[in-house]
Amino acid sequence: MNHTQSQLPAEALGHIDALYNLARWLVRDPVEAEDLVQETYLRAIRGAHQFQPGTNLRAWLFQILRNTFFSLHKRKGREPEAMDPDVLDGMSPGIGGAAGGGRLAGPPDGTAGLDLTAALQRLPEEYRSVVLLADLEDFSMGEIANIMACPVGTVKSRLFRARAILRELLRDYLP
Amino acid sequence: MECSEAREQLTDLNRGRLGAETAEAVRTHLQRCAACRSALQTEAEIRALIQARAPRYAAPPALRRRIEAALAGSSPPGESVTHDAAARTRGIGGRSRWRDWLRGHPWTLGSLAGATAVLLLVWAGSLWMTRDPVARLATRAVAEHAEYAKGLMQRPAPDPLTVVTELRSQAGFPFEPVFRGDSQVQLVAGMVSDLLGKRAATLVYRDGQGRYTTLFLMPEAGTMIPAEERMPIETFKPHHRVTSGRHLLLWKQRDLACLLVSDLDEAGMAAMFLKVRKAA
């Protein structure tokens, strides 16, 4: 047996739902999401010798997932309905969500499930991932910065701006 | 503390993750800055909304089994899997992954006979996919339809004109005139969706018995409409198939490929098709 494979802790399997969830938000298609998660684990198994026992396995796996996403999907280009992250990054942090916004169609009855999904998909990947990693996975800013390979300050400003954009897109659903 | 600095700390303030000193500085700023107080509220609202309402997708059991086997080092992922999953493995990882596995697992050679059988299935599967390019599109459309129906349950129908107007501004391509509902069927939502990379203006309808029908309008005429399995409905002959128990109709009108997925039975679906087709 390849000795490097046994080094990946069995608890790695415990993160599969969270990894698959982010994969679905990244690629949307269930089949492609499965591919992405499978490739993530394969890379983790192959690179298990690089993992330091006792450090953050979960964050490490998410980092591999996102890197794998880029290596598999870089050819596909930007998502059609997402806003331009370069434009958003260049905006003043105080500015809200008017950028490329536009209200989402649907009834203002407070059941925002469907439209929240659409609103999140309007965010560019760099913003959507930050929001999901912070709110659904409860990663710290430092962990998100590691996963996204960017400075902590960038994570914080993207998170703030993403919320302002979502607030604008979902203004019919919020008090 | 400046506004820009304070605003970047709001998530961690709400999560109770700021050091005492920073937290105090942010709170002091908030006391004298109404805009940042409002931003703090937005932060909490959006975070709560995402946690309560954002869909969470669970890994399919087959994927879990493959990863579990891989982690246990008992078999390479894809070896004991269904043929379509093996096809996916081959499509992404390519040959290098198998080479790596074989290098690390000389005993794997013993199971090559099994792998060959799997590969034959893969080959047969890929032939099938080539001959039936609409299959994946249909599967994806049904999955989307089911998700919409679930998400829209119990929601009152909005003003159809508003839905269509807003969808028009989002879609980026002309799709009107379009069926806006009638006394039997209501238009309950409109959104832009993504069907395997094809951008679609999507309209969801609900009848009096809570059965949903989803109409996907795609600007790409490149979507292939199979010549076979046509269903004659009055003078029209859309392609018809059943995927996961749901009827689908696929046809072309003007420059749009149109895909209708429905909870209705065949007769109901045909009636719905006529409404949609004639409105256009």
Interface residues (C-beta under 8 A of the other chain):
Chain A: M1 N2 T4 Q5 S6 L8 A10 A12 L13 I16 D17 L19 Y20 N21 R24 W25 R28 D29 P30 V31 A33 E34 D35 V37 Q38 E39 Y41 L42 I45 R46 L72 K76 E79 P80 E81 P93 G94 G102 R103 L104 A105 G106 P107 P108 D109 T111 A112 G113 L114 D115 L116 T117 A118 L120 Q121 V131 L132 A134 D135 L136 D138 S140 M141 G153 K156 S157 L159 F160 R163 A164 L166 R167 L170 Y173 L174 P175
Chain B: C3 S4 R7 E8 Q9 L10 T11 D12 R15 R17 A35 A39 T42 E43 E45 I46 R47 L49 I50 Q51 R53 A54 P55 R56 Y57 A58 A59 P60 L63 R64 R66 I67 E68 A70 L71 A72 G73 P77 G78 A85 R88 T89 G91 I92 G93 R97 D100 R103 G104 H105 R136 R140 A143 E147 Y148 G151 L152 Q154 R155 P156 A157 P158 T162 V163 E166 L167 S169 Q170 V188 A189 G190 M191 V192 D194 L196 G197 R199
